[in-house]
């Protein structure tokens, strides 16, 4: 799956199996896949609940992380339970 933020002008991330992406849900997002069947899990967290400075958003656009190790694995466990 290829995830693109703000089509044409934003960041792009190619996600592989067992990866996840963090993105700013207040901006347009598109996901393209060549696979006929594709499953995705989306979890939306209000920005007000995240301890981030207001100008942090551009740094966190479409950040890819593994759901099989580290903090990504911990988060994935709770999202898929």
GIVEN-V828812 format. One record per residue. N is the residue number from 1. OMEGA is omega in degrees with one decimal (none if undefined). NEAR is the number of other ideal C-beta (glycine too) atoms within 10 Angstrom. Layout:
n->N omega->OMEGA near->NEAR
n->N omega->OMEGA near->NEAR
This chain:
n->1 omega->174.4 near->17
n->2 omega->-178.6 near->13
n->3 omega->-179.4 near->21
n->4 omega->178.9 near->19
n->5 omega->179.2 near->19
n->6 omega->-174.7 near->14
n->7 omega->176.8 near->10
n->8 omega->-176.3 near->7
n->9 omega->-177.2 near->8
n->10 omega->-178.8 near->18
n->11 omega->-179.7 near->16
n->12 omega->176.3 near->13
n->13 omega->174.9 near->18
n->14 omega->-177.8 near->11
n->15 omega->175.6 near->18
n->16 omega->177.7 near->8
n->17 omega->178.6 near->7
n->18 omega->172.5 near->12
n->19 omega->176.8 near->16
n->20 omega->-179.3 near->18
n->21 omega->172.7 near->20
n->22 omega->-179.5 near->17
n->23 omega->179.2 near->21
n->24 omega->-175.0 near->17
n->25 omega->177.1 near->13
n->26 omega->-179.9 near->8
n->27 omega->-177.9 near->12
n->28 omega->179.8 near->13
n->29 omega->174.0 near->18
n->30 omega->178.8 near->13
n->31 omega->-180.0 near->13
n->32 omega->176.3 near->11
n->33 omega->177.4 near->12
n->34 omega->-178.2 near->7
n->35 omega->179.5 near->7
n->36 omega->177.5 near->5
n->37 omega->-177.8 near->5
n->38 omega->179.3 near->11
n->39 omega->178.8 near->6
n->40 omega->175.8 near->11
n->41 omega->178.5 near->9
n->42 omega->176.3 near->11
n->43 omega->-178.6 near->12
n->44 omega->179.2 near->7
n->45 omega->178.1 near->9
n->46 omega->-178.7 near->7
n->47 omega->-178.7 near->13
n->48 omega->179.7 near->6
n->49 omega->-179.6 near->7
n->50 omega->-178.8 near->10
n->51 omega->-178.0 near->5
n->52 omega->174.9 near->12
n->53 omega->-177.4 near->7
n->54 omega->-177.6 near->6
n->55 omega->-178.4 near->7
n->56 omega->-174.3 near->12
n->57 omega->-179.7 near->14
n->58 omega->179.8 near->10
n->59 omega->-174.9 near->9
n->60 omega->179.1 near->13
n->61 omega->176.1 near->20
n->62 omega->177.0 near->20
n->63 omega->-177.8 near->12
n->64 omega->177.8 near->16
n->65 omega->178.8 near->18
n->66 omega->174.3 near->14
n->67 omega->-177.8 near->19
n->68 omega->-179.1 near->11
n->69 omega->176.5 near->11
n->70 omega->-178.3 near->10
n->71 omega->177.7 near->10
n->72 omega->178.4 near->17
n->73 omega->178.1 near->13
n->74 omega->179.0 near->11
n->75 omega->-179.0 near->15
n->76 omega->179.7 near->20
n->77 omega->-178.9 near->10
n->78 omega->-179.5 near->8
n->79 omega->-176.3 near->12
n->80 omega->-178.6 near->9
n->81 omega->none near->5
